[in-house]
Amino acid sequence: MDDKTGAIADFTEVIKLNPTVARPYFNRGVSTIKLGDKDGACNDWKKAAELKHEKAIEIVNKFYK
């Protein structure tokens, strides 16, 4: 649960398998922000928002517009 780097790698693999699913982008963004990478998290959340992930849309609208 605390292996954020491993989680990021896992989410990246899931994204490679199906890049049109929003949840892995959102979850990778969560792990990425916990490692202090704000730009990486923002990119993932923006992609998740493009794919209609509601929480990602909220985050992007609140913090990244």
Secondary structure, 3 states (H helix, E strand, C coil): CCCHHHHHHHHHHHHHHCCCCHHHHHHHHHHHHHCCCHHHHHHHHHHHHHCCCHHHHHHHHHHCC
